[in-house]
Amino acid sequence: MNELNGTTALVTGANRGIGKAFVLALLQAGAAKIYAAARNPETLDALLAEHGGRVLPITLDITDREQVATVAGQLTDLELLINNAGIAHFDGLLAPKNPDAARAEMETNYFGLLNMVQAFAPVLGANGGGAMVNLASIVSHVSFPALGSYSASKAAAHSLTQAIRGELRAQGTHVLGVYPGPVDTDMGAAVKMEKTPPAVVAKAVLDALETGEEDVYPDPTAQHLHQSLLADAKAVERETAQMLPAA
Ligand SMILES: NC(=O)c1ccc[n+]([C@@H]2O[C@H](COP(=O)([O-])OP(=O)(O)OC[C@H]3O[C@@H](n4cnc5c(N)ncnc54)[C@H](OP(=O)(O)O)[C@@H]3O)[C@@H](O)[C@H]2O)c1
């Protein structure tokens, strides 16, 4: 996708964090129409009050397969799908505070993503191919024990992204995987590391779409870890293995 100007896009989890930054960046890039999806449409009110017109609200919980299919049937003009919605429980695998955390993360970060991909692939295909962006994480590539179940769900999202890129090639849909480090959002609040502003992530993703890249590492932490993984993946694993869940 080398032209964002005039495109029609859908952003999941558009009410806050990186999703909201995507909406603002798409407006800036000249998108004709942006479907801003949120579980609770009232959480979009402030965004719509300021940027209504080209931004249209959509009620969407990505874990609800029927709702996803219904919305896909309505947004017949979609050309760019940004799968941004996600959750993180920030806990380990052995003794999580919430025993349902790992399942919930898989349900949203993997199965929710799969719902979206399956429902919207035909829409993108009917509109000439277009593009799909999947928000994975740098922890897709190396697990952090302090967020072990989240890491596993994002590794699954990365694997899905690779496989679907192959399946969608024939219909001309470009698939972009995004692998950020810590980002300054509600989700990132628990992380005590340097954080990148969400607008930087959104801009890097839109730039990568225009240049046709398949993977984007949008911040210094992600770029550093990516390079380190290429150089010596086992050494990085040994390092991150020391980042244990809080007792
Ligand atoms: N922040 C980071 O450090 C970081 C780093 C790497 C990757 N990421 C990934 O980037 C994406 C955005 O993260 P963020 O930092 O912006 O997180 P955030 O501030 O916590 O926002 C998450 C968004 O996802 C939505 N969401 C959660 N579950 C959903 C569901 N079942 N259906 C629809 N929407 C749902 C939330 O909606 P509600 O308002 O209704 O809860 C919210 O809009 C996520 O996929 C995350 O895993 C984040």
The ligand as an SDF file (V2000), in Angstrom:
LIG
                    3D

 48 52  0  0  0  0  0  0  0  0999 V2000
    2.0230   -0.3430   25.3830 N   0  0  0  0  0  0  0  0  0  0  0  0
    3.0470   -1.1380   25.0890 C   0  0  0  0  0  0  0  0  0  0  0  0
    4.1000   -1.0840   25.7450 O   0  0  0  0  0  0  0  0  0  0  0  0
    2.9550   -2.1140   23.9260 C   0  0  0  0  0  0  0  0  0  0  0  0
    4.1520   -2.6990   23.4730 C   0  0  0  0  0  0  0  0  0  0  0  0
    4.0960   -3.6240   22.4320 C   0  0  0  0  0  0  0  0  0  0  0  0
    2.8760   -3.9260   21.8500 C   0  0  0  0  0  0  0  0  0  0  0  0
    1.7310   -3.3370   22.3180 N   0  0  0  0  0  0  0  0  0  0  0  0
    0.4690   -3.7240   21.6720 C   0  0  0  0  0  0  0  0  0  0  0  0
   -0.1050   -2.5850   21.0480 O   0  0  0  0  0  0  0  0  0  0  0  0
   -1.5310   -2.6800   21.0570 C   0  0  0  0  0  0  0  0  0  0  0  0
   -2.1300   -1.4320   21.6930 C   0  0  0  0  0  0  0  0  0  0  0  0
   -1.6320   -1.3420   23.0240 O   0  0  0  0  0  0  0  0  0  0  0  0
   -1.8080   -0.0490   23.9480 P   0  0  0  0  0  0  0  0  0  0  0  0
   -0.5210    0.1510   24.6330 O   0  0  0  0  0  0  0  0  0  0  0  0
   -2.4240    1.0660   23.1870 O   0  0  0  0  0  0  0  0  0  0  0  0
   -2.8350   -0.6370   25.0110 O   0  0  0  0  0  0  0  0  0  0  0  0
   -3.9800    0.0570   25.8940 P   0  0  0  0  0  0  0  0  0  0  0  0
   -3.6350    1.4670   26.1370 O   0  0  0  0  0  0  0  0  0  0  0  0
   -4.2040   -0.8480   27.0410 O   0  0  0  0  0  0  0  0  0  0  0  0
   -5.2450   -0.0170   24.8960 O   0  0  0  0  0  0  0  0  0  0  0  0
   -5.7170   -1.2710   24.4950 C   0  0  0  0  0  0  0  0  0  0  0  0
   -6.8710   -1.0630   23.5490 C   0  0  0  0  0  0  0  0  0  0  0  0
   -7.3500   -2.3590   23.1290 O   0  0  0  0  0  0  0  0  0  0  0  0
   -8.7460   -2.3980   23.3700 C   0  0  0  0  0  0  0  0  0  0  0  0
   -9.2130   -3.7750   23.5850 N   0  0  0  0  0  0  0  0  0  0  0  0
   -8.8130   -4.6550   24.5350 C   0  0  0  0  0  0  0  0  0  0  0  0
   -9.5030   -5.8000   24.4050 N   0  0  0  0  0  0  0  0  0  0  0  0
  -10.3580   -5.6370   23.3540 C   0  0  0  0  0  0  0  0  0  0  0  0
  -11.3330   -6.4410   22.7320 C   0  0  0  0  0  0  0  0  0  0  0  0
  -11.5910   -7.6900   23.1640 N   0  0  0  0  0  0  0  0  0  0  0  0
  -12.0160   -5.9440   21.6620 N   0  0  0  0  0  0  0  0  0  0  0  0
  -11.7760   -4.7030   21.2210 C   0  0  0  0  0  0  0  0  0  0  0  0
  -10.8900   -3.8510   21.7850 N   0  0  0  0  0  0  0  0  0  0  0  0
  -10.1840   -4.3320   22.8380 C   0  0  0  0  0  0  0  0  0  0  0  0
   -8.9540   -1.5270   24.5950 C   0  0  0  0  0  0  0  0  0  0  0  0
  -10.3200   -1.1920   24.7240 O   0  0  0  0  0  0  0  0  0  0  0  0
  -10.9850   -0.7740   26.1500 P   0  0  0  0  0  0  0  0  0  0  0  0
  -10.7290    0.6970   26.3220 O   0  0  0  0  0  0  0  0  0  0  0  0
  -12.4200   -1.1400   25.9810 O   0  0  0  0  0  0  0  0  0  0  0  0
  -10.2990   -1.6050   27.2100 O   0  0  0  0  0  0  0  0  0  0  0  0
   -8.0590   -0.3690   24.2110 C   0  0  0  0  0  0  0  0  0  0  0  0
   -8.6920    0.4570   23.2780 O   0  0  0  0  0  0  0  0  0  0  0  0
   -1.8390   -3.9640   21.8330 C   0  0  0  0  0  0  0  0  0  0  0  0
   -2.0560   -5.0270   20.9260 O   0  0  0  0  0  0  0  0  0  0  0  0
   -0.5800   -4.2120   22.6530 C   0  0  0  0  0  0  0  0  0  0  0  0
   -0.4260   -5.5670   23.0160 O   0  0  0  0  0  0  0  0  0  0  0  0
    1.7510   -2.4340   23.3260 C   0  0  0  0  0  0  0  0  0  0  0  0
  1  2  1  0
  2  3  2  0
  2  4  1  0
  4  5  1  0
  4 48  2  0
  5  6  2  0
  6  7  1  0
  7  8  2  0
  8  9  1  0
  8 48  1  0
  9 10  1  0
  9 46  1  0
 10 11  1  0
 11 12  1  0
 11 44  1  0
 12 13  1  0
 13 14  1  0
 14 15  2  0
 14 16  1  0
 14 17  1  0
 17 18  1  0
 18 19  2  0
 18 20  1  0
 18 21  1  0
 21 22  1  0
 22 23  1  0
 23 24  1  0
 23 42  1  0
 24 25  1  0
 25 26  1  0
 25 36  1  0
 26 27  1  0
 26 35  1  0
 27 28  2  0
 28 29  1  0
 29 30  1  0
 29 35  2  0
 30 31  1  0
 30 32  2  0
 32 33  1  0
 33 34  2  0
 34 35  1  0
 36 37  1  0
 36 42  1  0
 37 38  1  0
 38 39  2  0
 38 40  1  0
 38 41  1  0
 42 43  1  0
 44 45  1  0
 44 46  1  0
 46 47  1  0
M  CHG  2   8   1  16  -1
M  END
$$$$
